[in-house]
Amino acid sequence: MSRKYVRKTSEEEQKHYVHRAEPPGFVRSVKSTATNAKASVAESVAIAVMLGLFALFFLGTARLFVAPQASGYRIAFVAVPTGQPMHYKVIETWVFGNTTIAEVELPPGTEPQSAFVPQSMWVYLAPWSMGNVSSSPYATWYASDQYLTVMRYNPMWNGSGLTVAVIDTGIDYLMPNFAPGKHLILLVSVLYKNSTNGEPIVWNLQQNDNLSALYHFDFKLFQQYGHWAFLDTAGHGTAISSIIAAQPGYGVVQGLAPGANLIMIKAFFGNGTSTLPYVLTALQWVYNNSEKYNIRVLSLSWGAVMPPNNPLNYAVEQVESKGVIVVASAGNFGNIPGDVAYPAASPGVVAVSGIDCYTGQVAYFSSIGPTYQFWGIKPQFTSCAVNVPVLFPPYVSFTGEVYDPYDHNVTALSGTSFSGPAVAGVLADWLEYYHFYHGTWPTEAQLLTLVENNAQHLSYPNDVTGYGIPLAPP
């Protein structure tokens, strides 16, 4: 069955107008009475990012990545103490407290220590084909929510009282499964920026849950600039979000933390690609707003193979310093020791590998540890990553798609992209559990010790499945 976009919205009074911003660069701006934005859609160098496939090549451990420009100048990223002067032309900066990450232009022949530039790479969505899902052991993949069973979900603990943020391709906010305005509380897009303060645009669904107006605004941006600000046209972000926060009562798929607030930060385009500047802007938004929205968990189902002295690593460390538990998918490079990607490879991040919960075997595509730097056990946990039922936008399709015969909003997907948010959802439940009994939020060490002691340990080495499958609070 071919999926086509059939949803319509009534015309409303035009409240938004768009105009081009002044130079420099290829910058566009949007103004409205409620949402102001400007978009920078032409970035210099693409980051090595991964969604489903993590289809990247290893960049090695060099401290300088060169991206020659026509003028002989190169673009690089450096991390310096905030306030320290830089001796290069600065293109853009991201401030994380005492650390500033800067995109700079290097003159020809200049190779400063700790400067780096990721090379351009492509990513692909949900590429893993597991054969005929109508045959055993996958014949009944659509019959139940696999995560609820395997991770022993207890509805007494559902992530209430905290917020989970996701950086991904957006979300299908038209689906009632996410309870827009009640649990899906905020949409953020770094593809467009506020024309007055340069911040990413935000649509607060708790204050304005008019989905028709939201869609109308989003569609106008798409018409003029070719990119949806919030709507998920890749499907990946919707699938990730469903594992975390899909509400009960709307079919088989239910999230592991349906009581949590959900914030979707769109930093990827419809083809599943992004750039390092967009990702850094998304992480900076989390850093700046974690206390305001009580963000306790950040779920990242993408990554890059980089040396440890990379700006992504520095940015994630700063987000963690705000008390946010960062969970990242390990990657889909295969069972090759040491191929865990960043940010999962970062020392403070909870890395998640994937297993086939139908057979009990490690998924053949799952990346495994140890990390190059031997920073403790990596991955720390694992969960189902093969033919898992997830929500998927009805207007998105891909070659080989298999969907629930009774609910065409449900699709079977595979990859560590989907085991990561499952662990994020269970961690949200444990945070609620700890806060209920102690009246305070746990440190990451306290939380992980609690979860490790209640995990289902598997008969694989720690560097393959970590401490096992984290089970929900009893």
Secondary structure, DSSP 8 states (H G I E B T S, - for coil): ---------------EEEEE--SSSSEEEEEESS--EEEE---SS-----SSS-------S-S----B-TTS-EEEEEEEETT---SSEEEEEEEETTEEEEEEEE-TT---TT-B--------SS----S-TTSTTSTTTTSS-HHHHHTT--TT-S-TTSEEEEEES-B-TT-GGG-BTTTEEEEEEEEEE-TTT--EEEEETTT---HHHHHHHHHHHHHHHS--SSB-SSSHHHHHHHHHH--TTSSS---S-TTSEEEEEE-S-TTS---HHHHHHHHHHHHHHTTTTTEEEEEE---B---SS-HHHHHHHHHHTTT-EEEEE--SS-S-BT---BTTTSTTSEEEEEEETTTTEE-TT--B---TT--SSSS-EEEE-SSEEEE--TT---TT--EETTEEEEEEE-SHHHHHHHHHHHHHHHHHHHHHHHSS---HHHHHHHHHHTEE--SS-HHHHTT-EE----
